[in-house]
């Protein structure tokens, strides 16, 4: 009933951050390949943390 009052979990926050980083990497891939690779690496780090959290649950 009051779901809109509940904050996002750490897993949900990381999933959104991962998705955003992948989108940024894709957008940069046509302009600056090196920057795209860096964003992709950031996304992979967030992905590893996300996987660890999901393994615990």
Buried (B, 14 or more C-beta within 10 A) or exposed (E): EEEEEEEEEEBEEBBEBBEEBBEBBEEBBEEEEEBBEBBBEBBEEBBEBBEEBEEEE
